[in-house]
Amino acid sequence: MFKRLVILVASVALGSGVGLHQPALAQTCTVGCGSRQVQFVPGQRIRLEMINRTASLVQVEKVFGTDSVPLLPGQELQIDYNTSTTPNLSVVFWDATALSLRAVLARPSQDTLRIELLPGGAFGDRSVYILNDGYVAIY
């Protein structure tokens, strides 16, 4: 009786798809992406867009490329269209009133990285780094 019950349960589970994993198609994240979900082709020229979604002034600086630039609440900034993933690209940002920030990534087109800066929690983000392998990391 027990053996028959196990076989019945197993066949119901298999028939309904319970316990089976369907293969997922790998896709590059396009909206609300986290660290390491966005990847560009190494050496690809990209456009960097930054949007301040906070209520205060945010300073943005492309490391080894620009002085800090003020970004007003709601303002969008495009940084150097000829920016490339090689050498590594790093952008740092901070709230002028010392509040923490959270970076949310998006890839609205193949050659664009959008960074939306939102109010952060206890531990905020301070930089976005495009690595030589084309992946994007938030620190």
A tleap script that builds the chain and sets N, CA, C and O, in Angstrom:
source leaprc.protein.ff14SB
mol = sequence {
  NMET PHE LYS ARG LEU VAL ILE LEU VAL ALA
  SER VAL ALA LEU GLY SER GLY VAL GLY LEU
  HIE GLN PRO ALA LEU ALA GLN THR CYS THR
  VAL GLY CYS GLY SER ARG GLN VAL GLN PHE
  VAL PRO GLY GLN ARG ILE ARG LEU GLU MET
  ILE ASN ARG THR ALA SER LEU VAL GLN VAL
  GLU LYS VAL PHE GLY THR ASP SER VAL PRO
  LEU LEU PRO GLY GLN GLU LEU GLN ILE ASP
  TYR ASN THR SER THR THR PRO ASN LEU SER
  VAL VAL PHE TRP ASP ALA THR ALA LEU SER
  LEU ARG ALA VAL LEU ALA ARG PRO SER GLN
  ASP THR LEU ARG ILE GLU LEU LEU PRO GLY
  GLY ALA PHE GLY ASP ARG SER VAL TYR ILE
  LEU ASN ASP GLY TYR VAL ALA ILE CTYR
}
set mol.1.N position { 0.820 -1.194 0.000 }
set mol.1.CA position { 0.000 0.000 0.000 }
set mol.1.C position { 0.872 1.270 0.000 }
set mol.1.O position { 0.616 2.202 -0.762 }
set mol.2.N position { 1.914 1.297 0.870 }
set mol.2.CA position { 2.801 2.460 0.947 }
set mol.2.C position { 3.541 2.669 -0.367 }
set mol.2.O position { 3.678 3.802 -0.829 }
set mol.3.N position { 4.024 1.576 -0.975 }
set mol.3.CA position { 4.745 1.657 -2.242 }
set mol.3.C position { 3.846 2.237 -3.331 }
set mol.3.O position { 4.290 3.051 -4.140 }
set mol.4.N position { 2.609 1.825 -3.348 }
set mol.4.CA position { 1.653 2.322 -4.337 }
set mol.4.C position { 1.387 3.815 -4.139 }
set mol.4.O position { 1.248 4.547 -5.119 }
set mol.5.N position { 1.313 4.280 -2.885 }
set mol.5.CA position { 1.087 5.684 -2.576 }
set mol.5.C position { 2.268 6.536 -3.042 }
set mol.5.O position { 2.072 7.623 -3.585 }
set mol.6.N position { 3.492 6.048 -2.832 }
set mol.6.CA position { 4.683 6.781 -3.263 }
set mol.6.C position { 4.702 6.916 -4.773 }
set mol.6.O position { 5.015 7.988 -5.291 }
set mol.7.N position { 4.377 5.861 -5.484 }
set mol.7.CA position { 4.345 5.901 -6.943 }
set mol.7.C position { 3.277 6.869 -7.419 }
set mol.7.O position { 3.507 7.621 -8.366 }
set mol.8.N position { 2.124 6.867 -6.790 }
set mol.8.CA position { 1.044 7.772 -7.163 }
set mol.8.C position { 1.456 9.222 -6.928 }
set mol.8.O position { 1.231 10.067 -7.794 }
set mol.9.N position { 2.057 9.529 -5.771 }
set mol.9.CA position { 2.499 10.888 -5.471 }
set mol.9.C position { 3.570 11.325 -6.455 }
set mol.9.O position { 3.540 12.458 -6.934 }
set mol.10.N position { 4.519 10.442 -6.767 }
set mol.10.CA position { 5.582 10.777 -7.706 }
set mol.10.C position { 5.023 11.060 -9.090 }
set mol.10.O position { 5.461 12.000 -9.754 }
set mol.11.N position { 4.070 10.268 -9.527 }
set mol.11.CA position { 3.523 10.486 -10.864 }
set mol.11.C position { 2.695 11.761 -10.919 }
set mol.11.O position { 2.694 12.436 -11.948 }
set mol.12.N position { 1.993 12.114 -9.854 }
set mol.12.CA position { 1.240 13.364 -9.817 }
set mol.12.C position { 2.207 14.547 -9.844 }
set mol.12.O position { 1.971 15.525 -10.553 }
set mol.13.N position { 3.291 14.462 -9.077 }
set mol.13.CA position { 4.277 15.551 -9.059 }
set mol.13.C position { 4.920 15.729 -10.421 }
set mol.13.O position { 5.098 16.860 -10.873 }
set mol.14.N position { 5.272 14.640 -11.086 }
set mol.14.CA position { 5.884 14.743 -12.401 }
set mol.14.C position { 4.901 15.273 -13.430 }
set mol.14.O position { 5.267 16.078 -14.286 }
set mol.15.N position { 3.680 14.834 -13.354 }
set mol.15.CA position { 2.669 15.273 -14.310 }
set mol.15.C position { 2.311 16.734 -14.163 }
set mol.15.O position { 1.976 17.390 -15.149 }
set mol.16.N position { 2.377 17.256 -12.952 }
set mol.16.CA position { 1.998 18.649 -12.742 }
set mol.16.C position { 3.165 19.614 -12.899 }
set mol.16.O position { 2.975 20.830 -12.898 }
set mol.17.N position { 4.381 19.066 -13.035 }
set mol.17.CA position { 5.547 19.921 -13.190 }
set mol.17.C position { 6.161 20.332 -11.863 }
set mol.17.O position { 7.156 21.057 -11.841 }
set mol.18.N position { 5.574 19.873 -10.741 }
set mol.18.CA position { 6.120 20.210 -9.430 }
set mol.18.C position { 7.475 19.540 -9.287 }
set mol.18.O position { 7.619 18.350 -9.566 }
set mol.19.N position { 8.440 20.284 -8.863 }
set mol.19.CA position { 9.770 19.727 -8.642 }
set mol.19.C position { 10.635 19.735 -9.893 }
set mol.19.O position { 11.823 19.424 -9.814 }
set mol.20.N position { 10.074 20.079 -11.039 }
set mol.20.CA position { 10.872 20.141 -12.260 }
set mol.20.C position { 11.324 21.575 -12.477 }
set mol.20.O position { 10.546 22.511 -12.295 }
set mol.21.N position { 12.547 21.743 -12.856 }
set mol.21.CA position { 13.074 23.082 -13.131 }
set mol.21.C position { 13.097 23.299 -14.624 }
set mol.21.O position { 13.695 22.523 -15.370 }
set mol.22.N position { 12.448 24.353 -15.053 }
set mol.22.CA position { 12.441 24.706 -16.465 }
set mol.22.C position { 13.686 25.535 -16.754 }
set mol.22.O position { 14.054 26.381 -15.939 }
set mol.23.N position { 14.340 25.318 -17.881 }
set mol.23.CA position { 15.519 26.121 -18.194 }
set mol.23.C position { 15.119 27.577 -18.389 }
set mol.23.O position { 14.088 27.871 -18.994 }
set mol.24.N position { 15.927 28.469 -17.882 }
set mol.24.CA position { 15.673 29.906 -18.022 }
set mol.24.C position { 16.570 30.453 -19.121 }
set mol.24.O position { 17.710 30.020 -19.285 }
set mol.25.N position { 16.047 31.393 -19.854 }
set mol.25.CA position { 16.848 32.058 -20.874 }
set mol.25.C position { 17.615 33.195 -20.230 }
set mol.25.O position { 17.034 34.028 -19.535 }
set mol.26.N position { 18.900 33.230 -20.456 }
set mol.26.CA position { 19.728 34.295 -19.892 }
set mol.26.C position { 19.535 35.563 -20.706 }
set mol.26.O position { 19.666 35.556 -21.930 }
set mol.27.N position { 19.226 36.637 -20.024 }
set mol.27.CA position { 19.062 37.922 -20.680 }
set mol.27.C position { 19.757 38.985 -19.850 }
set mol.27.O position { 19.876 38.858 -18.631 }
set mol.28.N position { 20.209 40.025 -20.511 }
set mol.28.CA position { 20.805 41.143 -19.808 }
set mol.28.C position { 19.686 41.956 -19.180 }
set mol.28.O position { 18.685 42.260 -19.830 }
set mol.29.N position { 19.859 42.303 -17.928 }
set mol.29.CA position { 18.873 43.093 -17.199 }
set mol.29.C position { 18.721 44.458 -17.871 }
set mol.29.O position { 19.708 45.041 -18.320 }
set mol.30.N position { 17.482 44.971 -17.940 }
set mol.30.CA position { 17.257 46.258 -18.593 }
set mol.30.C position { 16.679 47.318 -17.659 }
set mol.30.O position { 16.850 48.507 -17.926 }
set mol.31.N position { 15.998 46.932 -16.570 }
set mol.31.CA position { 15.386 47.903 -15.669 }
set mol.31.C position { 15.557 47.434 -14.223 }
set mol.31.O position { 15.383 46.251 -13.932 }
set mol.32.N position { 15.894 48.346 -13.325 }
set mol.32.CA position { 16.007 48.009 -11.909 }
set mol.32.C position { 17.042 46.935 -11.635 }
set mol.32.O position { 16.809 46.046 -10.816 }
set mol.33.N position { 18.165 47.004 -12.299 }
set mol.33.CA position { 19.186 45.960 -12.227 }
set mol.33.C position { 20.076 46.142 -11.007 }
set mol.33.O position { 20.304 47.258 -10.540 }
set mol.34.N position { 20.558 45.050 -10.517 }
set mol.34.CA position { 21.497 45.077 -9.410 }
set mol.34.C position { 22.913 44.913 -9.913 }
set mol.34.O position { 23.167 44.833 -11.115 }
set mol.35.N position { 23.819 44.865 -8.968 }
set mol.35.CA position { 25.227 44.692 -9.295 }
set mol.35.C position { 25.426 43.372 -10.018 }
set mol.35.O position { 24.828 42.364 -9.640 }
set mol.36.N position { 26.249 43.361 -11.042 }
set mol.36.CA position { 26.627 42.194 -11.855 }
set mol.36.C position { 25.473 41.636 -12.700 }
set mol.36.O position { 25.600 40.529 -13.223 }
set mol.37.N position { 24.368 42.350 -12.851 }
set mol.37.CA position { 23.293 41.912 -13.743 }
set mol.37.C position { 23.384 42.585 -15.105 }
set mol.37.O position { 22.709 42.172 -16.047 }
set mol.38.N position { 24.201 43.605 -15.214 }
set mol.38.CA position { 24.366 44.324 -16.470 }
set mol.38.C position { 25.770 44.046 -16.977 }
set mol.38.O position { 26.737 44.092 -16.217 }
set mol.39.N position { 25.874 43.757 -18.266 }
set mol.39.CA position { 27.191 43.548 -18.854 }
set mol.39.C position { 27.235 44.173 -20.236 }
set mol.39.O position { 26.295 44.061 -21.023 }
set mol.40.N position { 28.355 44.834 -20.510 }
set mol.40.CA position { 28.631 45.391 -21.821 }
set mol.40.C position { 29.769 44.601 -22.435 }
set mol.40.O position { 30.495 43.903 -21.727 }
set mol.41.N position { 29.931 44.704 -23.740 }
set mol.41.CA position { 31.052 44.066 -24.415 }
set mol.41.C position { 32.310 44.844 -24.042 }
set mol.41.O position { 32.336 46.066 -24.185 }
set mol.42.N position { 33.359 44.159 -23.566 }
set mol.42.CA position { 34.584 44.881 -23.209 }
set mol.42.C position { 35.073 45.754 -24.367 }
set mol.42.O position { 35.170 45.292 -25.503 }
set mol.43.N position { 35.378 47.016 -24.071 }
set mol.43.CA position { 35.829 47.962 -25.079 }
set mol.43.C position { 34.707 48.718 -25.775 }
set mol.43.O position { 34.967 49.655 -26.530 }
set mol.44.N position { 33.451 48.317 -25.527 }
set mol.44.CA position { 32.298 48.964 -26.159 }
set mol.44.C position { 32.162 50.397 -25.657 }
set mol.44.O position { 32.310 50.656 -24.463 }
set mol.45.N position { 31.882 51.322 -26.561 }
set mol.45.CA position { 31.627 52.698 -26.175 }
set mol.45.C position { 30.219 52.775 -25.608 }
set mol.45.O position { 29.268 52.260 -26.198 }
set mol.46.N position { 30.098 53.427 -24.452 }
set mol.46.CA position { 28.791 53.512 -23.810 }
set mol.46.C position { 28.474 54.947 -23.408 }
set mol.46.O position { 29.362 55.782 -23.235 }
set mol.47.N position { 27.201 55.197 -23.270 }
set mol.47.CA position { 26.697 56.484 -22.769 }
set mol.47.C position { 26.309 56.242 -21.314 }
set mol.47.O position { 25.636 55.260 -21.002 }
set mol.48.N position { 26.726 57.120 -20.440 }
set mol.48.CA position { 26.410 57.015 -19.027 }
set mol.48.C position { 25.423 58.111 -18.669 }
set mol.48.O position { 25.712 59.294 -18.847 }
set mol.49.N position { 24.257 57.723 -18.164 }
set mol.49.CA position { 23.239 58.676 -17.727 }
set mol.49.C position { 23.070 58.543 -16.224 }
set mol.49.O position { 22.996 57.434 -15.696 }
set mol.50.N position { 23.011 59.659 -15.547 }
set mol.50.CA position { 22.775 59.649 -14.110 }
set mol.50.C position { 21.578 60.538 -13.815 }
set mol.50.O position { 21.461 61.645 -14.340 }
set mol.51.N position { 20.687 60.032 -12.961 }
set mol.51.CA position { 19.482 60.777 -12.608 }
set mol.51.C position { 19.396 60.859 -11.084 }
set mol.51.O position { 19.493 59.845 -10.394 }
set mol.52.N position { 19.215 62.060 -10.573 }
set mol.52.CA position { 19.074 62.275 -9.139 }
set mol.52.C position { 17.596 62.181 -8.778 }
set mol.52.O position { 16.820 63.075 -9.117 }
set mol.53.N position { 17.201 61.114 -8.097 }
set mol.53.CA position { 15.814 60.911 -7.668 }
set mol.53.C position { 15.655 61.207 -6.177 }
set mol.53.O position { 14.708 60.740 -5.543 }
set mol.54.N position { 16.583 61.984 -5.622 }
set mol.54.CA position { 16.493 62.364 -4.218 }
set mol.54.C position { 15.967 63.788 -4.110 }
set mol.54.O position { 15.737 64.459 -5.116 }
set mol.55.N position { 15.781 64.237 -2.871 }
set mol.55.CA position { 15.305 65.599 -2.644 }
set mol.55.C position { 16.449 66.566 -2.362 }
set mol.55.O position { 16.208 67.729 -2.040 }
set mol.56.N position { 17.684 66.100 -2.479 }
set mol.56.CA position { 18.810 66.981 -2.184 }
set mol.56.C position { 19.867 66.944 -3.279 }
set mol.56.O position { 19.803 66.124 -4.195 }
set mol.57.N position { 20.815 67.821 -3.174 }
set mol.57.CA position { 21.896 67.935 -4.143 }
set mol.57.C position { 22.829 66.727 -4.029 }
set mol.57.O position { 23.199 66.318 -2.929 }
set mol.58.N position { 23.201 66.166 -5.175 }
set mol.58.CA position { 24.137 65.043 -5.222 }
set mol.58.C position { 25.328 65.469 -6.066 }
set mol.58.O position { 25.162 66.102 -7.109 }
set mol.59.N position { 26.514 65.125 -5.620 }
set mol.59.CA position { 27.736 65.384 -6.380 }
set mol.59.C position { 28.125 64.100 -7.111 }
set mol.59.O position { 28.071 63.010 -6.541 }
set mol.60.N position { 28.518 64.241 -8.379 }
set mol.60.CA position { 28.904 63.101 -9.214 }
set mol.60.C position { 30.288 63.385 -9.787 }
set mol.60.O position { 30.582 64.502 -10.212 }
set mol.61.N position { 31.127 62.362 -9.790 }
set mol.61.CA position { 32.467 62.529 -10.337 }
set mol.61.C position { 32.891 61.266 -11.065 }
set mol.61.O position { 32.836 60.167 -10.514 }
set mol.62.N position { 33.315 61.436 -12.310 }
set mol.62.CA position { 33.907 60.332 -13.062 }
set mol.62.C position { 35.367 60.271 -12.651 }
set mol.62.O position { 36.125 61.211 -12.889 }
set mol.63.N position { 35.760 59.171 -12.038 }
set mol.63.CA position { 37.124 59.051 -11.526 }
set mol.63.C position { 38.109 59.125 -12.684 }
set mol.63.O position { 37.923 58.472 -13.712 }
set mol.64.N position { 39.146 59.914 -12.515 }
set mol.64.CA position { 40.164 60.154 -13.532 }
set mol.64.C position { 39.569 60.733 -14.808 }
set mol.64.O position { 40.040 60.430 -15.905 }
set mol.65.N position { 38.531 61.569 -14.675 }
set mol.65.CA position { 37.949 62.125 -15.888 }
set mol.65.C position { 37.297 63.470 -15.707 }
set mol.65.O position { 37.350 64.304 -16.611 }
set mol.66.N position { 36.677 63.710 -14.554 }
set mol.66.CA position { 36.004 64.991 -14.346 }
set mol.66.C position { 36.163 65.419 -12.900 }
set mol.66.O position { 36.455 64.608 -12.022 }
set mol.67.N position { 35.966 66.714 -12.669 }
set mol.67.CA position { 35.800 67.188 -11.303 }
set mol.67.C position { 34.366 66.856 -10.914 }
set mol.67.O position { 33.566 66.463 -11.763 }
set mol.68.N position { 34.038 67.011 -9.638 }
set mol.68.CA position { 32.663 66.710 -9.233 }
set mol.68.C position { 31.701 67.699 -9.882 }
set mol.68.O position { 32.003 68.881 -10.049 }
set mol.69.N position { 30.540 67.174 -10.237 }
set mol.69.CA position { 29.500 67.952 -10.905 }
set mol.69.C position { 28.246 67.882 -10.041 }
set mol.69.O position { 27.838 66.791 -9.645 }
set mol.70.N position { 27.621 69.034 -9.738 }
set mol.70.CA position { 26.398 69.001 -8.934 }
set mol.70.C position { 25.218 68.492 -9.767 }
set mol.70.O position { 25.055 68.852 -10.933 }
set mol.71.N position { 24.413 67.657 -9.143 }
set mol.71.CA position { 23.226 67.106 -9.785 }
set mol.71.C position { 22.033 67.464 -8.897 }
set mol.71.O position { 21.872 66.915 -7.808 }
set mol.72.N position { 21.208 68.382 -9.371 }
set mol.72.CA position { 20.047 68.842 -8.608 }
set mol.72.C position { 18.972 67.762 -8.543 }
set mol.72.O position { 18.971 66.850 -9.369 }
set mol.73.N position { 18.052 67.849 -7.572 }
set mol.73.CA position { 16.959 66.878 -7.501 }
set mol.73.C position { 16.178 66.826 -8.820 }
set mol.73.O position { 15.762 67.858 -9.346 }
set mol.74.N position { 15.989 65.626 -9.340 }
set mol.74.CA position { 15.265 65.430 -10.598 }
set mol.74.C position { 16.091 65.650 -11.846 }
set mol.74.O position { 15.628 65.357 -12.948 }
set mol.75.N position { 17.294 66.155 -11.704 }
set mol.75.CA position { 18.135 66.450 -12.866 }
set mol.75.C position { 18.770 65.176 -13.429 }
set mol.75.O position { 19.102 64.246 -12.693 }
set mol.76.N position { 18.927 65.164 -14.751 }
set mol.76.CA position { 19.597 64.064 -15.448 }
set mol.76.C position { 20.893 64.598 -16.044 }
set mol.76.O position { 20.949 65.721 -16.546 }
set mol.77.N position { 21.929 63.775 -15.978 }
set mol.77.CA position { 23.239 64.158 -16.482 }
set mol.77.C position { 23.752 63.052 -17.380 }
set mol.77.O position { 23.693 61.877 -17.019 }
set mol.78.N position { 24.258 63.422 -18.557 }
set mol.78.CA position { 24.909 62.453 -19.429 }
set mol.78.C position { 26.397 62.719 -19.361 }
set mol.78.O position { 26.854 63.848 -19.534 }
set mol.79.N position { 27.144 61.658 -19.107 }
set mol.79.CA position { 28.590 61.803 -18.956 }
set mol.79.C position { 29.294 61.201 -20.155 }
set mol.79.O position { 29.181 60.001 -20.408 }
set mol.80.N position { 30.009 62.012 -20.885 }
set mol.80.CA position { 30.935 61.616 -21.938 }
set mol.80.C position { 30.462 60.435 -22.786 }
set mol.80.O position { 30.672 59.279 -22.419 }
set mol.81.N position { 29.838 60.724 -23.897 }
set mol.81.CA position { 29.338 59.659 -24.779 }
set mol.81.C position { 30.437 58.717 -25.225 }
set mol.81.O position { 30.158 57.551 -25.505 }
set mol.82.N position { 31.676 59.179 -25.301 }
set mol.82.CA position { 32.773 58.321 -25.750 }
set mol.82.C position { 33.406 57.520 -24.617 }
set mol.82.O position { 34.506 56.988 -24.765 }
set mol.83.N position { 32.714 57.437 -23.500 }
set mol.83.CA position { 33.191 56.623 -22.396 }
set mol.83.C position { 33.252 55.179 -22.857 }
set mol.83.O position { 32.368 54.714 -23.576 }
set mol.84.N position { 34.274 54.482 -22.452 }
set mol.84.CA position { 34.445 53.093 -22.859 }
set mol.84.C position { 34.637 52.225 -21.632 }
set mol.84.O position { 35.015 52.724 -20.572 }
set mol.85.N position { 34.378 50.922 -21.761 }
set mol.85.CA position { 34.577 50.020 -20.640 }
set mol.85.C position { 36.052 49.725 -20.423 }
set mol.85.O position { 36.409 49.125 -19.409 }
set mol.86.N position { 36.914 50.126 -21.341 }
set mol.86.CA position { 38.351 49.909 -21.175 }
set mol.86.C position { 39.056 51.246 -21.286 }
set mol.86.O position { 38.843 51.899 -22.307 }
set mol.87.N position { 39.856 51.725 -20.377 }
set mol.87.CA position { 40.075 51.058 -19.098 }
set mol.87.C position { 38.833 51.161 -18.217 }
set mol.87.O position { 37.856 51.825 -18.565 }
set mol.88.N position { 38.893 50.495 -17.081 }
set mol.88.CA position { 37.726 50.453 -16.187 }
set mol.88.C position { 37.175 51.857 -15.940 }
set mol.88.O position { 37.931 52.813 -15.764 }
set mol.89.N position { 35.867 51.962 -15.932 }
set mol.89.CA position { 35.192 53.237 -15.697 }
set mol.89.C position { 34.605 53.207 -14.299 }
set mol.89.O position { 33.945 52.242 -13.914 }
set mol.90.N position { 34.846 54.261 -13.547 }
set mol.90.CA position { 34.312 54.352 -12.203 }
set mol.90.C position { 33.686 55.718 -12.010 }
set mol.90.O position { 34.269 56.735 -12.388 }
set mol.91.N position { 32.493 55.742 -11.418 }
set mol.91.CA position { 31.799 56.978 -11.104 }
set mol.91.C position { 31.487 56.957 -9.618 }
set mol.91.O position { 30.910 55.993 -9.112 }
set mol.92.N position { 31.862 58.005 -8.927 }
set mol.92.CA position { 31.538 58.117 -7.505 }
set mol.92.C position { 30.490 59.206 -7.331 }
set mol.92.O position { 30.392 60.133 -8.135 }
set mol.93.N position { 29.707 59.073 -6.264 }
set mol.93.CA position { 28.638 60.036 -6.003 }
set mol.93.C position { 28.406 60.118 -4.505 }
set mol.93.O position { 28.642 59.162 -3.766 }
set mol.94.N position { 27.934 61.289 -4.073 }
set mol.94.CA position { 27.629 61.477 -2.667 }
set mol.94.C position { 26.596 62.570 -2.527 }
set mol.94.O position { 26.523 63.486 -3.346 }
set mol.95.N position { 25.801 62.465 -1.484 }
set mol.95.CA position { 24.782 63.442 -1.161 }
set mol.95.C position { 25.458 64.616 -0.454 }
set mol.95.O position { 26.274 64.414 0.446 }
set mol.96.N position { 25.125 65.832 -0.855 }
set mol.96.CA position { 25.751 67.021 -0.278 }
set mol.96.C position { 25.411 67.186 1.202 }
set mol.96.O position { 26.135 67.870 1.925 }
set mol.97.N position { 24.323 66.571 1.662 }
set mol.97.CA position { 23.933 66.673 3.074 }
set mol.97.C position { 24.335 65.416 3.855 }
set mol.97.O position { 23.899 65.224 4.990 }
set mol.98.N position { 25.162 64.565 3.250 }
set mol.98.CA position { 25.710 63.350 3.887 }
set mol.98.C position { 24.677 62.243 4.105 }
set mol.98.O position { 24.909 61.338 4.907 }
set mol.99.N position { 23.554 62.300 3.410 }
set mol.99.CA position { 22.589 61.196 3.479 }
set mol.99.C position { 23.074 60.057 2.591 }
set mol.99.O position { 23.823 60.282 1.641 }
set mol.100.N position { 22.651 58.849 2.897 }
set mol.100.CA position { 23.086 57.714 2.074 }
set mol.100.C position { 22.263 57.644 0.792 }
set mol.100.O position { 21.117 58.091 0.740 }
set mol.101.N position { 22.878 57.072 -0.239 }
set mol.101.CA position { 22.252 56.938 -1.555 }
set mol.101.C position { 22.193 55.478 -1.950 }
set mol.101.O position { 22.981 54.658 -1.479 }
set mol.102.N position { 21.251 55.166 -2.819 }
set mol.102.CA position { 21.151 53.828 -3.395 }
set mol.102.C position { 21.159 53.984 -4.907 }
set mol.102.O position { 20.403 54.784 -5.459 }
set mol.103.N position { 22.016 53.215 -5.577 }
set mol.103.CA position { 22.105 53.258 -7.039 }
set mol.103.C position { 21.278 52.121 -7.624 }
set mol.103.O position { 21.414 50.967 -7.219 }
set mol.104.N position { 20.426 52.457 -8.573 }
set mol.104.CA position { 19.636 51.462 -9.297 }
set mol.104.C position { 20.038 51.567 -10.765 }
set mol.104.O position { 20.001 52.645 -11.359 }
set mol.105.N position { 20.419 50.440 -11.329 }
set mol.105.CA position { 20.915 50.419 -12.702 }
set mol.105.C position { 19.815 50.073 -13.686 }
set mol.105.O position { 18.863 49.366 -13.353 }
set mol.106.N position { 19.955 50.576 -14.895 }
set mol.106.CA position { 19.081 50.221 -16.006 }
set mol.106.C position { 19.912 50.284 -17.273 }
set mol.106.O position { 20.910 51.000 -17.348 }
set mol.107.N position { 19.488 49.533 -18.252 }
set mol.107.CA position { 20.149 49.550 -19.555 }
set mol.107.C position { 19.073 49.773 -20.613 }
set mol.107.O position { 18.600 48.819 -21.230 }
set mol.108.N position { 18.682 51.043 -20.827 }
set mol.108.CA position { 17.587 51.334 -21.744 }
set mol.108.C position { 17.908 51.047 -23.209 }
set mol.108.O position { 17.000 50.865 -24.019 }
set mol.109.N position { 19.192 51.004 -23.550 }
set mol.109.CA position { 19.586 50.621 -24.910 }
set mol.109.C position { 20.917 49.882 -24.816 }
set mol.109.O position { 21.543 49.844 -23.756 }
set mol.110.N position { 21.344 49.296 -25.929 }
set mol.110.CA position { 22.559 48.483 -25.938 }
set mol.110.C position { 23.808 49.252 -25.528 }
set mol.110.O position { 24.753 48.665 -25.001 }
set mol.111.N position { 23.819 50.560 -25.768 }
set mol.111.CA position { 25.022 51.336 -25.482 }
set mol.111.C position { 24.838 52.351 -24.357 }
set mol.111.O position { 25.617 53.298 -24.252 }
set mol.112.N position { 23.812 52.165 -23.508 }
set mol.112.CA position { 23.524 53.125 -22.452 }
set mol.112.C position { 23.423 52.448 -21.090 }
set mol.112.O position { 22.741 51.435 -20.933 }
set mol.113.N position { 24.107 53.022 -20.117 }
set mol.113.CA position { 23.959 52.619 -18.730 }
set mol.113.C position { 23.326 53.781 -17.995 }
set mol.113.O position { 23.876 54.881 -17.964 }
set mol.114.N position { 22.157 53.534 -17.398 }
set mol.114.CA position { 21.474 54.568 -16.618 }
set mol.114.C position { 21.628 54.220 -15.138 }
set mol.114.O position { 21.378 53.091 -14.716 }
set mol.115.N position { 22.045 55.222 -14.365 }
set mol.115.CA position { 22.184 55.069 -12.926 }
set mol.115.C position { 21.218 56.045 -12.274 }
set mol.115.O position { 21.374 57.260 -12.396 }
set mol.116.N position { 20.218 55.510 -11.579 }
set mol.116.CA position { 19.276 56.354 -10.851 }
set mol.116.C position { 19.686 56.356 -9.397 }
set mol.116.O position { 19.838 55.300 -8.783 }
set mol.117.N position { 19.865 57.542 -8.850 }
set mol.117.CA position { 20.269 57.692 -7.460 }
set mol.117.C position { 19.037 57.975 -6.617 }
set mol.117.O position { 18.331 58.959 -6.836 }
set mol.118.N position { 18.789 57.100 -5.651 }
set mol.118.CA position { 17.622 57.178 -4.772 }
set mol.118.C position { 18.094 57.337 -3.329 }
set mol.118.O position { 19.253 57.054 -3.026 }
set mol.119.N position { 17.210 57.788 -2.434 }
set mol.119.CA position { 17.595 57.809 -1.024 }
set mol.119.C position { 17.949 56.388 -0.578 }
set mol.119.O position { 17.266 55.427 -0.933 }
set mol.120.N position { 19.019 56.270 0.200 }
set mol.120.CA position { 19.490 54.960 0.631 }
set mol.120.C position { 19.025 54.611 2.025 }
set mol.120.O position { 18.354 55.398 2.692 }
set mol.121.N position { 19.391 53.422 2.453 }
set mol.121.CA position { 19.071 52.957 3.793 }
set mol.121.C position { 20.258 53.164 4.712 }
set mol.121.O position { 20.995 54.142 4.588 }
set mol.122.N position { 20.435 52.220 5.646 }
set mol.122.CA position { 21.533 52.318 6.609 }
set mol.122.C position { 22.890 52.292 5.909 }
set mol.122.O position { 23.798 53.040 6.274 }
set mol.123.N position { 23.021 51.441 4.917 }
set mol.123.CA position { 24.274 51.341 4.176 }
set mol.123.C position { 24.006 51.760 2.746 }
set mol.123.O position { 23.248 51.103 2.033 }
set mol.124.N position { 24.616 52.835 2.331 }
set mol.124.CA position { 24.361 53.355 1.004 }
set mol.124.C position { 25.413 52.936 -0.004 }
set mol.124.O position { 26.443 52.360 0.345 }
set mol.125.N position { 25.134 53.237 -1.251 }
set mol.125.CA position { 26.084 53.000 -2.336 }
set mol.125.C position { 26.887 54.281 -2.543 }
set mol.125.O position { 26.398 55.382 -2.291 }
set mol.126.N position { 28.120 54.123 -3.003 }
set mol.126.CA position { 28.984 55.279 -3.198 }
set mol.126.C position { 29.595 55.344 -4.589 }
set mol.126.O position { 30.095 56.392 -4.998 }
set mol.127.N position { 29.561 54.224 -5.326 }
set mol.127.CA position { 30.165 54.248 -6.658 }
set mol.127.C position { 29.600 53.132 -7.531 }
set mol.127.O position { 29.057 52.139 -7.048 }
set mol.128.N position { 29.752 53.339 -8.833 }
set mol.128.CA position { 29.436 52.323 -9.828 }
set mol.128.C position { 30.698 52.133 -10.651 }
set mol.128.O position { 31.338 53.098 -11.070 }
set mol.129.N position { 31.041 50.889 -10.871 }
set mol.129.CA position { 32.315 50.542 -11.487 }
set mol.129.C position { 32.053 49.591 -12.646 }
set mol.129.O position { 31.482 48.518 -12.448 }
set mol.130.N position { 32.458 49.965 -13.842 }
set mol.130.CA position { 32.344 49.078 -15.004 }
set mol.130.C position { 33.689 48.386 -15.152 }
set mol.130.O position { 34.698 49.023 -15.455 }
set mol.131.N position { 33.694 47.098 -14.938 }
set mol.131.CA position { 34.915 46.307 -14.930 }
set mol.131.C position { 35.406 46.009 -16.341 }
set mol.131.O position { 34.661 46.166 -17.309 }
set mol.132.N position { 36.665 45.577 -16.457 }
set mol.132.CA position { 37.234 45.247 -17.773 }
set mol.132.C position { 36.462 44.153 -18.496 }
set mol.132.O position { 36.464 44.110 -19.726 }
set mol.133.N position { 35.795 43.256 -17.744 }
set mol.133.CA position { 35.030 42.196 -18.395 }
set mol.133.C position { 33.648 42.678 -18.850 }
set mol.133.O position { 32.865 41.897 -19.391 }
set mol.134.N position { 33.350 43.962 -18.630 }
set mol.134.CA position { 32.087 44.543 -19.084 }
set mol.134.C position { 30.982 44.504 -18.052 }
set mol.134.O position { 29.952 45.152 -18.237 }
set mol.135.N position { 31.167 43.741 -16.938 }
set mol.135.CA position { 30.145 43.718 -15.894 }
set mol.135.C position { 30.150 45.016 -15.130 }
set mol.135.O position { 31.159 45.721 -15.089 }
set mol.136.N position { 29.013 45.336 -14.519 }
set mol.136.CA position { 28.861 46.560 -13.758 }
set mol.136.C position { 28.694 46.189 -12.281 }
set mol.136.O position { 27.884 45.327 -11.940 }
set mol.137.N position { 29.455 46.838 -11.422 }
set mol.137.CA position { 29.387 46.570 -9.985 }
set mol.137.C position { 29.029 47.851 -9.245 }
set mol.137.O position { 29.462 48.942 -9.615 }
set mol.138.N position { 28.237 47.699 -8.203 }
set mol.138.CA position { 27.854 48.829 -7.343 }
set mol.138.C position { 28.581 48.647 -6.022 }
set mol.138.O position { 28.542 47.570 -5.426 }
set mol.139.N position { 29.249 49.709 -5.563 }
set mol.139.CA position { 29.940 49.659 -4.266 }
set mol.139.C position { 29.403 50.732 -3.356 }
set mol.139.O position { 29.854 50.858 -2.218 }
savepdb mol mol.pdb
quit
